Amino acid sequence: MNLKSNEPFWLVKNGLINAYPSLREDTSCDVLVVGGGITGSLVAHQCVEDGYQVVLIDKREIANGSTSATTSMLQYEIDVPLYELIEMIGEEGAVASYRACADAIDKLDEICRQIKSKSGFKKKDSLYFAAYKKDVGWLKKEYEARKRAGFHVKWLEPDQIYQKYDLEHSQGGILSDQGASVDAFRLSHDILAYNIKRGLRVYDKTELARVKYHSRSCEAIMHTGSTLKAKKIVYCVGYESALMIRESFVDLISTYAIVSEIKPKLSRKHTEVLIWNTTAPYIYLRTTDDGRYLIGGEDEPFRNPIKRDKLISKKEERLLKVFEKHFPGEAFHLDFSWAGTFGETKDGLPYIGPHPDFEHSYFVLGFGGNGITFSVTGMEMTSAWLKGKKHPLDRWFRFGR
């Protein structure tokens, strides 16, 4: 499955950071992590922290799947509004899921400091604004739900939003103080480089062909013919899990993003905030650490990579028009555009946990707009699973829920 196309900004910006060998000899480990994107990198980091011997493999180059195509907006807000999620799964699970995403942002900040990452992690506010008058009612309901749950939020009227962010044509919105942005491609490589020094073994262009299950271990056979014996396997394969798991549990979506040229005088009003709106699908905007605007959205059901990529020029035009509508005083000179594929679940939550068809194995699949923050939670849940402990979020993130 082709997860990205054209020129994702992060690939060009970073170039070839590190090179990794393919696995061509038989070996063994405690934990095999399958998938070398941001999720696999975080899971491997936690496993090394916990003292396990860890091997990580990826069938592509490291972080060259959906991690290279992400817009890397770190939000505690889940794609399903809190008040709706409460109605779907109950207040306890809904608030716990939102709280986990909020805590994940701070945890990621700690990791970036620990490994001295150059991924440009930056804490930011988050503005969720009503695009139409008809959205104001339910968005205020969302504001009240978050406030009752203890999140630090403010309601801003349209004139306040304009004064603070020069954003026109809003109908009011929720301002939160918990958000961040990062270069997830760079962060993945930084995490792996840090842990390689601590014994992590990383192999790219190494595809898992099949697995033999034994009473207390797994035997992973690679397409190269090499065999790896592991006590446990953790699958961090994102949307390609839809090809592995028999039941239908995720819908694949195509999304589009564009990045501007560097603006030497990028408005400081925009560097400190993540912006997204209530359109369906929603539009989202952030700045990069080297002074560019990034705007994404225009999502639609994924069909195939060829049809998806043919729409890029049309999506460029629409995203540019959205930017011009809301920021008429700012120029957006297009520099990069690309398409990517991600997954949506019925409740906006990830699938993290064991699956009955895969013995001694665990899945960490962070779907939707919170893929990275869900991955941080996933690494903590993996740690608990490996120790034979239950995690408070098991019941809400499990398969078959």
Steps between C-alpha positions, in 0.01 A plus 500: 500500500641838398459735796639821354573669171672790325744680728415488869668803652671309780688265265646785298573716803689228686660302220669172592549521875624147578555178308403158635585147380252232401475189717670206325620285789308293754468669837282523812365759741245557774277734299467539124346833394354492149480849351760777503282810503438726797286235672758223468777737608314599816410140585861390448617787720275389785600136465868592519423720803340196662813292448397271214717391207321658205512467122306737273432427132330687216436385146575852368762751601454614857212749548424501128139388536226719641743663746658689211158625387354606835438865582619428857244709685494374857156546652313359795174548309379178341321503162174418681401794728512427871128543557426253218758252625340516845169401340671215312718337768417675827660787687776297666643362175453819300669728753778244558568485125518879470714521812741238366554707185562813707751319720666351191601846378689565823655152488620562145654827617690303766623247242620775266697655785636162612638409157592860408289476187534755220143440385377847591250397766311807617209538742212702353143602564220341296210693344193306388271747325148481363503535121123557479235653726323163517807353672507749788237317707671162511845654528392686814364169628845355435657792686285433805581127490872568497470757775309257723768237434768734633670609178627858484285657229366843410217599269602771252252710305567575130645845571732357765624236256564764235684725744715217631571310176395721206263219406189611312163327449491307826183475709681458830702212638672309779853598600700232684844537652610143430644428157832473319666449164801292400681349203398136552733373226803654669379396844471134393863498387615684813325249727654206318849652496480556877390143565744335261768624739314309773483171310201536267549326165330661199456351153319656206403349164421190705151369443334256735384209282332275757500403867505159667353490848640280775385453858712779641648679201467597136718423201495785247615415147616792288470534125882484494482145638638590841320389815452693821385337823314735734308461821255770395410692184357854496339607173522874429394479137233770491244482225658194341355303789180499293676248274593277795187486712198310372222721634423850375591744776635812328408715200787626285495870414706709257621834633688786336748761620691797365796694639598855411839646425692635798356832617776705669236706684259219583234641730577422864125483550502172311820337626356444847176324404352202317183593311222273380130539429162330505460429129453135407768407418678758710785725387810533718791745499833534676841656439828310467816558700672651195231763443242360260124459501360148480133446426327167449164331462264442205471137616299243310468119497814326378456316170845435360829691485466591131155659535602663827808662350316629192301721735801676650489805270127548561549464874784753490265760354232435761742515792648824367151651475428402860821668613424816300148513644611490861831688466453749213793710619750212484662373180533125451761414236470126441817295540387141578185297460425135559237242584497239771278225633376459853228311682179598675323293763134518599579665834819686409701277733803285420527124505761404757517151644528129418304335219381137525653408162853603603656316792760668726428820306372852560376770263555874539289667232444872555240615252352839410640842575652381828727232362813630670347568842325162486841348427641645822211344691562181304859472612385526863231237440759274335720534807213389722414206271858373498497504879170312514313801638170657401488858373203727581431559129500131399121471493446802275782441252469123461398305188138390496383789714 
